[in-house]
Amino acid sequence: MDPSDPDPTPPAPDLAAALDHAAELLAQADALIVAAGAGMGIDSGLPDFRGNEGFWKAYPALGRARIDFYGAASPDTFHRRPGLAWGFYGHRLALYRATAPHAGFGILKRWGEGMLQGVRVFTSNVDGQFQKAGFDAEAVHECHGSIHHLQCLGPCSDAIWPADAFVPDVDDDACLLRNAPPTCPRCGGLARPNILMFGDGGWVDDRESAQSDRLRRWLAQVSRPVVVELGAGTAVPTVRRFSHAVVQQLGGRLVRINLREPAVPSPLDVGLPMGALAALQALDARLDQATRRQSGLDAD
């Protein structure tokens, strides 16, 4: 390495040392905050929408029509092409209902239940996988909404209701809904998922606001939180901003698990360039020993 280089590339971190450091952070924490982005679902077999290539591989009909994720995930598409919009969201709804959360969800739940203040989840995912994995619904903040809830497309009111009664029948080859779409029980107009879409001025955020209030009240009670952030990239930085806010405002520490973008704000935090499940399993194998070391330090 050229010592005159003003900005040398740092050496690759020792992964084993980074895992040990992350386990120590978990062992000393009084509260676990799980901050999850789209990468959390990859190990469950859910598609990766990063970039047009991945999106169109999952939805070839949209690729043929040159409709990208931003175009499909738009309230304007529900107005102009409701069959296609519900083809896309109906397929996702059926997929999420059929998908079993990977073992990493159970690891996080067990860790959190062993901490003094418990666990809370902040996620940009709309798939409901944390609730399906057994997390208390009252402990989950879905900052972009949930595909398992509906609202009026208008909207004619602030009503939000479960999507349980809607069973989509989708022509996957054409990405078109074959059966009748859900409708608003108040005005009879088209219903849409209660999800914050791109260019969305009609999202009813009452459910998300209530979740946010519950999380904020809980955060006021914790003193040594650790954020385990999984699969949250910089393209849609909502989850990363939340993680950084916890570190800056509450004195928490961050364990960032991200295969592509593992950089962390400070040397006190840990970045792990790994997939979610592999990282959680590796940390779980180290946590008992870290907890014993922490207990020994506390006893001195």
PLY file of the C-alpha trace (Angstrom):
ply
format ascii 1.0
element vertex 300
property float x
property float y
property float z
element edge 299
property int vertex1
property int vertex2
end_header
0.00 0.00 0.00
1.31 3.42 -0.95
1.72 5.42 2.31
1.28 8.63 0.32
-2.22 7.61 -0.77
-4.51 10.08 1.08
-7.50 7.71 1.04
-6.24 4.13 1.00
-8.67 1.27 0.65
-9.05 -0.31 4.09
-8.11 -3.97 4.42
-10.87 -6.57 4.46
-12.13 -7.00 8.03
-11.55 -10.22 9.93
-14.99 -11.81 9.71
-14.50 -13.99 12.78
-13.50 -10.96 14.86
-16.47 -9.01 13.53
-18.84 -11.84 14.48
-17.32 -11.98 17.97
-17.76 -8.21 18.34
-21.39 -8.43 17.21
-22.06 -11.25 19.68
-20.63 -9.10 22.48
-22.98 -6.26 21.53
-25.93 -8.64 21.67
-24.83 -10.05 25.02
-24.71 -6.64 26.73
-27.98 -5.27 25.29
-31.17 -4.83 27.28
-33.32 -4.62 24.13
-33.24 -5.99 20.60
-34.40 -3.87 17.68
-34.71 -5.75 14.42
-34.51 -3.43 11.41
-35.28 -5.35 8.23
-35.23 -4.53 4.55
-35.92 -6.60 1.46
-32.79 -8.71 1.86
-34.31 -10.35 4.94
-36.66 -12.43 2.78
-34.13 -13.78 0.28
-33.31 -16.84 2.39
-37.03 -17.66 2.53
-37.06 -17.82 -1.26
-38.69 -14.46 -1.86
-37.64 -12.64 -5.06
-35.03 -9.91 -5.15
-36.45 -6.78 -6.80
-33.17 -4.87 -6.84
-32.72 -3.62 -10.40
-34.84 -4.31 -13.45
-33.08 -7.59 -14.17
-34.16 -9.18 -10.89
-37.63 -7.70 -11.07
-38.29 -8.82 -14.63
-36.94 -12.29 -13.87
-39.66 -12.59 -11.23
-42.31 -10.96 -13.46
-41.43 -11.66 -17.12
-44.75 -10.27 -18.38
-43.83 -6.88 -16.93
-40.40 -7.21 -18.50
-41.96 -7.77 -21.91
-44.09 -4.68 -21.38
-41.03 -2.77 -20.06
-42.83 -1.95 -16.82
-40.33 -1.62 -13.98
-40.96 -1.98 -10.24
-41.60 1.75 -9.86
-44.29 1.59 -12.54
-45.97 -1.54 -11.19
-45.89 -0.37 -7.57
-47.87 2.79 -8.27
-51.46 3.85 -7.51
-51.60 5.23 -11.05
-51.39 1.65 -12.37
-54.44 0.71 -10.28
-56.34 3.58 -11.93
-55.17 2.86 -15.49
-54.67 -0.93 -15.53
-56.30 -2.44 -12.44
-56.07 -6.02 -13.75
-52.31 -5.71 -14.15
-51.84 -3.91 -10.83
-53.78 -6.59 -9.00
-52.00 -9.25 -11.05
-48.73 -7.99 -9.60
-49.95 -7.47 -6.03
-52.20 -10.54 -6.12
-49.24 -12.71 -7.06
-47.21 -11.22 -4.22
-50.06 -11.69 -1.74
-50.37 -15.37 -2.66
-46.59 -15.81 -2.55
-46.24 -14.26 0.91
-49.12 -16.34 2.23
-47.43 -19.51 0.98
-43.89 -18.64 2.13
-42.49 -20.02 5.38
-40.13 -17.62 7.20
-36.56 -18.92 7.33
-34.94 -20.06 10.58
-33.33 -16.66 11.17
-36.67 -15.21 12.24
-36.84 -17.73 15.08
-33.29 -16.92 16.14
-34.11 -13.21 16.40
-37.32 -13.92 18.31
-35.46 -16.10 20.82
-32.74 -13.50 21.33
-35.26 -10.74 21.93
-37.36 -12.76 24.34
-34.23 -13.31 26.44
-33.54 -9.59 26.85
-34.83 -7.44 29.69
-36.93 -5.13 27.52
-37.72 -7.65 24.79
-37.76 -7.09 21.03
-39.36 -4.76 18.53
-39.29 -4.85 14.72
-38.99 -1.97 12.27
-39.36 -3.16 8.68
-39.94 -1.75 5.22
-41.17 -5.18 4.09
-44.89 -5.52 3.46
-44.95 -9.32 3.52
-46.06 -10.01 7.11
-43.29 -12.56 7.61
-42.44 -11.42 11.14
-46.00 -11.97 12.32
-46.05 -15.32 10.52
-42.85 -16.28 12.36
-44.58 -15.70 15.71
-43.60 -12.12 16.53
-46.27 -10.21 18.43
-48.15 -8.06 15.91
-48.12 -5.23 18.46
-44.29 -5.30 18.38
-43.96 -4.83 14.60
-43.76 -1.47 12.83
-44.34 -1.84 9.08
-43.22 1.58 7.88
-44.45 1.00 4.30
-47.68 -0.75 5.23
-48.85 -4.32 4.71
-50.06 -6.29 1.71
-52.32 -8.21 4.09
-54.49 -5.11 4.60
-56.62 -3.16 2.13
-57.92 0.37 1.68
-60.09 2.21 -0.82
-58.23 3.34 -3.94
-59.99 6.74 -3.79
-59.74 6.76 -0.86
-63.29 7.51 0.17
-62.39 7.17 3.87
-59.55 6.27 6.22
-60.83 2.71 6.61
-58.29 -0.14 6.58
-59.40 -3.78 6.65
-57.79 -7.24 6.44
-57.28 -8.82 3.02
-58.10 -12.29 4.38
-61.27 -12.72 2.31
-59.53 -11.97 -0.99
-58.01 -14.99 -2.75
-56.34 -13.80 -5.95
-56.44 -15.93 -9.11
-53.55 -14.64 -11.21
-52.47 -15.50 -14.75
-48.75 -15.52 -14.00
-47.73 -15.53 -17.66
-49.62 -12.31 -18.32
-49.44 -10.87 -14.77
-53.20 -10.29 -14.86
-55.85 -10.93 -12.23
-58.46 -13.39 -13.50
-61.05 -13.11 -10.73
-62.83 -10.04 -9.38
-60.59 -7.61 -7.49
-61.46 -6.57 -3.94
-63.75 -3.59 -3.52
-64.29 -0.96 -0.86
-67.16 -1.94 1.49
-68.16 1.71 1.83
-68.28 3.09 -1.71
-68.00 -0.08 -3.81
-64.96 1.24 -5.68
-61.73 -0.61 -6.30
-59.65 -1.50 -3.25
-55.85 -1.54 -3.17
-53.23 -2.80 -0.73
-52.60 -0.58 2.27
-49.01 -0.06 1.11
-47.05 3.13 0.52
-46.35 3.03 -3.22
-44.25 5.29 -5.42
-45.86 8.69 -6.06
-48.56 7.80 -3.56
-50.74 10.61 -2.26
-53.63 8.35 -1.29
-52.02 5.99 1.20
-54.01 5.75 4.44
-51.30 5.72 7.10
-53.42 5.39 10.26
-52.31 1.80 10.91
-48.64 2.65 10.38
-48.94 5.73 12.61
-50.33 3.64 15.47
-47.44 1.19 15.07
-44.97 4.08 15.08
-46.45 5.47 18.29
-46.14 2.09 20.03
-42.50 1.74 18.96
-41.64 5.26 20.10
-43.13 4.64 23.57
-41.16 1.39 23.90
-37.89 3.00 22.80
-38.25 5.53 25.63
-37.90 2.65 28.12
-34.68 1.06 26.85
-31.14 1.99 27.86
-28.76 -0.38 26.00
-30.45 -1.25 22.71
-28.77 -3.11 19.89
-30.09 -2.79 16.36
-29.68 -5.86 14.18
-30.25 -4.53 10.68
-30.74 -7.08 7.91
-30.79 -6.62 4.15
-31.50 -2.89 4.17
-29.78 -1.09 1.30
-29.19 2.53 0.42
-31.51 2.67 -2.62
-34.54 3.03 -0.33
-32.83 4.22 2.86
-35.81 4.27 5.26
-34.57 1.39 7.39
-30.98 2.65 7.49
-32.13 6.06 8.62
-34.08 4.47 11.45
-31.06 2.40 12.52
-28.81 5.45 12.56
-31.39 7.44 14.55
-31.42 4.77 17.27
-27.63 4.84 17.46
-27.43 8.63 17.55
-30.38 9.42 19.81
-30.47 6.46 22.20
-26.81 5.51 22.39
-27.53 2.14 20.81
-25.15 0.02 18.78
-25.64 -1.35 15.29
-25.00 -4.77 13.79
-25.50 -4.34 10.04
-25.93 -7.56 8.06
-25.72 -6.73 4.38
-23.98 -8.72 1.67
-23.39 -5.70 -0.60
-23.38 -2.62 1.67
-22.07 -3.56 5.14
-20.37 -0.24 6.05
-21.30 1.10 9.51
-21.20 4.60 11.06
-18.44 3.95 13.60
-15.87 1.38 14.79
-18.16 0.67 17.74
-20.68 -0.82 15.32
-20.29 -3.99 13.23
-20.84 -4.60 9.54
-21.13 -8.19 8.36
-20.93 -8.82 4.59
-23.19 -11.87 4.79
-26.69 -13.02 3.99
-29.26 -12.77 6.77
-29.64 -16.44 7.66
-25.93 -17.29 7.53
-25.05 -14.30 9.71
-27.74 -15.02 12.29
-26.72 -18.65 12.56
-23.06 -17.69 12.95
-23.92 -15.16 15.65
-26.19 -17.61 17.44
-23.30 -20.07 17.69
-21.19 -17.40 19.43
-23.79 -15.79 21.64
-23.74 -18.23 24.57
-20.01 -17.79 25.02
-20.32 -14.00 24.70
-23.08 -13.98 27.31
-20.92 -15.97 29.74
-18.05 -13.54 29.23
-20.39 -10.60 29.78
-21.74 -12.18 32.98
-18.20 -12.66 34.22
-17.40 -9.00 33.57
-20.57 -7.92 35.35
-19.67 -10.01 38.39
-16.26 -8.36 38.82
0 1
1 2
2 3
3 4
4 5
5 6
6 7
7 8
8 9
9 10
10 11
11 12
12 13
13 14
14 15
15 16
16 17
17 18
18 19
19 20
20 21
21 22
22 23
23 24
24 25
25 26
26 27
27 28
28 29
29 30
30 31
31 32
32 33
33 34
34 35
35 36
36 37
37 38
38 39
39 40
40 41
41 42
42 43
43 44
44 45
45 46
46 47
47 48
48 49
49 50
50 51
51 52
52 53
53 54
54 55
55 56
56 57
57 58
58 59
59 60
60 61
61 62
62 63
63 64
64 65
65 66
66 67
67 68
68 69
69 70
70 71
71 72
72 73
73 74
74 75
75 76
76 77
77 78
78 79
79 80
80 81
81 82
82 83
83 84
84 85
85 86
86 87
87 88
88 89
89 90
90 91
91 92
92 93
93 94
94 95
95 96
96 97
97 98
98 99
99 100
100 101
101 102
102 103
103 104
104 105
105 106
106 107
107 108
108 109
109 110
110 111
111 112
112 113
113 114
114 115
115 116
116 117
117 118
118 119
119 120
120 121
121 122
122 123
123 124
124 125
125 126
126 127
127 128
128 129
129 130
130 131
131 132
132 133
133 134
134 135
135 136
136 137
137 138
138 139
139 140
140 141
141 142
142 143
143 144
144 145
145 146
146 147
147 148
148 149
149 150
150 151
151 152
152 153
153 154
154 155
155 156
156 157
157 158
158 159
159 160
160 161
161 162
162 163
163 164
164 165
165 166
166 167
167 168
168 169
169 170
170 171
171 172
172 173
173 174
174 175
175 176
176 177
177 178
178 179
179 180
180 181
181 182
182 183
183 184
184 185
185 186
186 187
187 188
188 189
189 190
190 191
191 192
192 193
193 194
194 195
195 196
196 197
197 198
198 199
199 200
200 201
201 202
202 203
203 204
204 205
205 206
206 207
207 208
208 209
209 210
210 211
211 212
212 213
213 214
214 215
215 216
216 217
217 218
218 219
219 220
220 221
221 222
222 223
223 224
224 225
225 226
226 227
227 228
228 229
229 230
230 231
231 232
232 233
233 234
234 235
235 236
236 237
237 238
238 239
239 240
240 241
241 242
242 243
243 244
244 245
245 246
246 247
247 248
248 249
249 250
250 251
251 252
252 253
253 254
254 255
255 256
256 257
257 258
258 259
259 260
260 261
261 262
262 263
263 264
264 265
265 266
266 267
267 268
268 269
269 270
270 271
271 272
272 273
273 274
274 275
275 276
276 277
277 278
278 279
279 280
280 281
281 282
282 283
283 284
284 285
285 286
286 287
287 288
288 289
289 290
290 291
291 292
292 293
293 294
294 295
295 296
296 297
297 298
298 299
